[in-house]
Amino acid sequence: MVATADLRAGAAQLATARKLPRQLPGELGLAETFAGLVLLVASPDRPGNLRLPVVRGPADVARSALPSGWQPTADEVRTAAQGLAPNLRGAVPAVVTVGDQLVAAREFLVMLADVALDQPPRARSVTDPDPFAVGAGWGP
C-alpha cells in the first residue's frame, strides 16, 4: 500500500524535474510512482491509500515525438490513465496514447504528476535517469 500523500509529494518533485530522479518521496521508484499516479488519476474518488501492482521500468526507451505546441487536456490524461489502470502489470509501457498523440512513458509520467496536483497537464520533454540501463533506470 502507498499513501496518496506520498504520490502527491512525488508528483510535486516531478512537476519541476528536467531529468527524472531514481527515487521519490515514500521511497518509491519511478515505476511504482508511474503505477500509483495512473491509479490515482484514473480513480474518480481519489482514495487515501492505493495497492500498487508489481511493475518495472519500460522495456524500451521511446524517443520523444511531442509535436510542437501540442498540450494535452486533463480529460485526455485521465482517459489514458483509465485505459492503462486495469491491465497495469509487468513493464511500464514505453509509449502511451494521450488524445491522438503517442507520448513516451517519461512524458506521460510528468503529465500524470500535473493532473494529480490538480494542475493543467503540460507536454514537455524530460530525460530518463539512465536511458542505457535496463528499464531506463526506473527500477529500485
C-alpha positions as CSV (number, residue, x, y, z in Angstrom):
1,M,0.0,0.0,0.0
2,V,1.1,3.5,-0.7
3,A,-0.3,6.7,0.7
4,T,-1.6,9.1,-1.9
5,A,0.2,11.9,0.1
6,D,3.5,10.2,-0.9
7,L,2.3,10.1,-4.6
8,R,1.4,13.8,-4.5
9,A,4.8,14.6,-2.9
10,G,6.5,12.7,-5.7
11,A,4.2,14.4,-8.3
12,A,5.4,17.8,-6.9
13,Q,9.0,16.8,-7.5
14,L,8.3,15.5,-11.0
15,A,6.4,18.7,-11.9
16,T,9.7,20.6,-11.9
17,A,12.1,17.9,-13.0
18,R,14.1,18.1,-16.2
19,K,15.7,14.7,-15.5
20,L,13.6,12.1,-13.7
21,P,15.0,11.1,-10.3
22,R,15.6,7.4,-9.5
23,Q,13.7,7.7,-6.2
24,L,10.8,9.8,-5.0
25,P,9.2,10.5,-1.6
26,G,8.0,7.5,0.2
27,E,11.0,5.5,-1.1
28,L,9.1,5.0,-4.4
29,G,10.9,4.2,-7.6
30,L,9.7,5.7,-10.9
31,A,7.9,2.5,-12.0
32,E,6.0,2.4,-8.7
33,T,5.2,6.1,-8.9
34,F,4.0,5.7,-12.5
35,A,1.7,2.9,-11.4
36,G,0.5,4.9,-8.4
37,L,-0.2,8.0,-10.4
38,V,-2.0,6.1,-13.1
39,L,-4.3,4.6,-10.4
40,L,-4.7,7.9,-8.6
41,V,-5.5,9.9,-11.8
42,A,-7.8,7.1,-13.1
43,S,-9.8,7.0,-9.8
44,P,-12.7,9.4,-9.6
45,D,-12.8,9.3,-5.8
46,R,-9.0,9.8,-5.1
47,P,-8.6,7.2,-2.3
48,G,-6.2,7.8,0.7
49,N,-4.1,4.6,0.0
50,L,-3.6,2.6,-3.1
51,R,-2.4,-1.0,-3.6
52,L,0.2,-0.9,-6.3
53,P,0.7,-3.6,-8.9
54,V,4.2,-5.0,-9.4
55,V,5.7,-3.1,-12.3
56,R,9.2,-2.5,-13.6
57,G,10.6,0.2,-15.9
58,P,9.8,0.3,-19.6
59,A,11.4,-2.5,-21.7
60,D,12.3,0.0,-24.4
61,V,13.2,3.7,-24.2
62,A,10.9,5.6,-26.6
63,R,12.1,8.6,-28.5
64,S,10.3,11.8,-27.8
65,A,7.8,12.8,-30.5
66,L,6.0,15.6,-28.9
67,P,4.5,17.8,-31.6
68,S,5.4,21.5,-31.3
69,G,2.7,23.4,-29.4
70,W,0.6,20.4,-28.5
71,Q,-0.7,20.4,-25.0
72,P,-3.0,17.6,-23.6
73,T,-6.1,18.2,-21.6
74,A,-6.6,16.8,-18.1
75,D,-9.5,14.7,-19.5
76,E,-7.2,13.2,-22.1
77,V,-4.6,12.3,-19.4
78,R,-7.4,10.8,-17.2
79,T,-8.8,8.8,-20.1
80,A,-5.3,7.4,-20.9
81,A,-4.8,6.5,-17.2
82,Q,-8.2,4.8,-17.1
83,G,-7.3,2.8,-20.1
84,L,-4.0,1.7,-18.5
85,A,-5.2,1.1,-14.9
86,P,-7.0,-2.3,-15.3
87,N,-4.0,-4.0,-17.0
88,L,-1.0,-2.3,-15.5
89,R,1.5,-5.0,-14.5
90,G,4.8,-6.1,-15.8
91,A,6.7,-3.4,-17.6
92,V,5.6,0.2,-17.8
93,P,4.5,0.8,-21.4
94,A,7.2,2.6,-23.4
95,V,4.6,4.8,-25.1
96,V,1.1,5.8,-24.1
97,T,-1.7,7.3,-26.3
98,V,-2.9,10.6,-24.9
99,G,-5.7,12.0,-27.0
100,D,-4.4,11.4,-30.5
101,Q,-0.7,11.6,-29.7
102,L,1.8,8.9,-28.7
103,V,4.0,10.1,-25.8
104,A,6.9,8.4,-24.1
105,A,6.3,6.9,-20.7
106,R,8.5,9.6,-19.1
107,E,6.5,12.3,-20.7
108,F,3.2,10.7,-19.6
109,L,4.6,10.5,-16.1
110,V,5.0,14.2,-15.8
111,M,1.6,14.8,-17.3
112,L,0.1,12.4,-14.6
113,A,2.0,14.4,-12.0
114,D,0.4,17.7,-13.2
115,V,-3.1,16.2,-13.1
116,A,-2.5,14.6,-9.7
117,L,-1.7,18.0,-8.4
118,D,-4.8,19.5,-10.0
119,Q,-2.8,21.5,-12.5
120,P,-3.2,21.6,-16.3
121,P,-1.0,18.9,-17.8
122,R,2.0,20.1,-19.8
123,A,3.6,18.2,-22.6
124,R,7.3,18.6,-22.0
125,S,10.4,16.6,-22.7
126,V,12.3,15.1,-19.7
127,T,15.1,12.6,-19.6
128,D,15.2,9.1,-18.0
129,P,17.6,8.6,-15.1
130,D,19.7,6.2,-17.2
131,P,18.4,5.6,-20.7
132,F,21.1,2.9,-21.2
133,A,20.2,0.8,-18.1
134,V,17.7,-2.0,-18.0
135,G,14.3,-0.3,-17.6
136,A,15.8,3.1,-18.3
137,G,16.9,3.5,-14.6
138,W,13.3,3.3,-13.4
139,G,13.9,0.3,-11.1
140,P,14.6,0.2,-7.4
